[in-house]
Amino acid sequence: MKSIVIGSDHAGFRLKEELKESLAENYRVLDVGTDGEAAVDYPDFAEKVGQAILQGKAERGILICGSGVGASVAANKIKGIRAGLCHDTYSAHQGVEHDEMNVLVLGSRIIGPALARDLVAAFLGAQFTSEERHVRRLGKVAALEEKFGSRGRESA
């Protein structure tokens, strides 16, 4: 059984709880928080989701905040994490197939639970194609990550 890590801030807590139930039928679910609706900071949970993937505790992750934007920005600062904010199923599967996306980011104030379940199914059902053009492009993304790091300016 594959492992999935899921995390959210306070705005995504309810959607996280709903998704956990449906995921538990087919996956081992590692919940890294938050554990309620008290205000917390989304970067803390982006880090926890990213660490779980990088440490091999989960193959893929799901990260939820109010809009999904902040969590996506934070997750993409972690070397080796390729997070995509998706509101449609095409992007959810294509992000994996072409860009080897390993974290699906959702905006709980943007989409409802039914669409969220469809997005998760598309994301988890997709596989990276390993086509040469996609591997080449990911190599260029990795080179940018090395060149600029997380600060957005050229490393010395």
Steps between C-alpha positions, in 0.01 A plus 500: 500500500641838400546780750364851457583796723236766555523832678312825528478826681188599694312604185552159343438294812142391422581404142808310620287300741249416225772391258673288763191283534477422129878454464517251787310244290798454263803671655693527823436863594758696697329809644754768594241745630358739580267348754230765519373835378717721722712733286835354392753580227486307171881495446537276806275237341656538155831415666354196677344366179824559307715335766281191508546456124873569503549260792314225313208485743256568214514484122283808448336773700189711522518848647201724570459864598227758434593596144778247442733775381703551817541129564612448139758778522634363829517137384686594183779654708595149614762345275357187340138596549292580195167631622212599277187692589216335309133580458431265208568130441703557183761700689498250787601207278702693241714652775610150594529366145710787363648679801536215751296700751522333840276732704145593409398834651134583550318817598223410744328835450506453122382142448257269677550147633363320193736678262786455747443122498502501118825700495664264748392198294643655181825591678549162665398306189759668278858393435796696361541411131883518502487632143826661394351847464361491855822363647694773316271772632517369857878506469476868417271558798754325725777718353300813586453369852875450535589832338262719693416301811200600704600866532430575134843636419801338350702298750864591547 
